[in-house]
Structures are given as C-alpha cells and as structure tokens.
C-alpha cells in the first residue's frame, strides 16, 4: 500500500509524479522576464526605477497547437512579454502586490480569464543589511493550490 503523503512514481521513469498534475491543463511558461519598473514604498524607488524579475504560467489546452503546429490555437507568449515590458515602463506604484495585480489585468486583457500564476521578484529591497530578493507569488483562475 502506498503512502498518500508521498508522490507516486511515474511509470514512465524514475521521477516524482503527481497524478493530480497529470489531469491539469497544459502550460505556457515564461521565466526570468526582467522588467525595469518604478515600484517601491520609497519615493526614490518610484522616481529612479529598478529591476524586477517575473516568472509566469498560463494554463491552456495546447493539444490543437501541438498537433496542428498552429500558433493561433495557442497563447502567443510574445504578446505577453511585449505588453508587460510596455506596462513596466509606465507603472508607478508602491507595492509588489499592486504591481502583480496590474500584471494579472494585462494578461487577462490579452488572453481572458485563463489560469495564471506568477512570481514577481524585487532585486533590491531597501532593507539595511539585506542583499537577497523579495517576491510575491500569486494565482488567478487556478484550480490547484
């Protein structure tokens, strides 16, 4: 009998396999999209701007695009990249949370209410002695946690 706390093993290989993930839709994934935006609580952050990094996933049935080699049956990720770069150049907000909300609105304007997840990372948080990154991770129209 298998332990329900541990993922099953994929019969096609030796990697971990989650049967729930098998039933989910396909995904378009964009990683490490660098965006220069004017986001921060400090006035200087909003005035000068800084680098952010974005990972996003868009859920969609990609089977028609895969079988027919048809971009029109997919979600064209170049549209998202271009729109988010344009948005970043115009945004002036205080929080990562609000910026992530604007990103969701941009993606929904392009693709409608598809399942989407994002992680938005700030390279330099203005916290003395802290050299790491901070991030928000959010999801919309997503059935799985």
Secondary structure, DSSP 8 states (H G I E B T S, - for coil): ---TTS-EE-TTSSSEE-HHHHHS-EEEEEEEEEEEEEE-SSHHHHHH-EEEEEEEEEEE--HHHHHHT-GGGS--HHHHHHHHHHHHHH-EES-HHHHHHHHHHHHHHHH-S--EEEEEEES----TT--S-EEEEEEES-S--
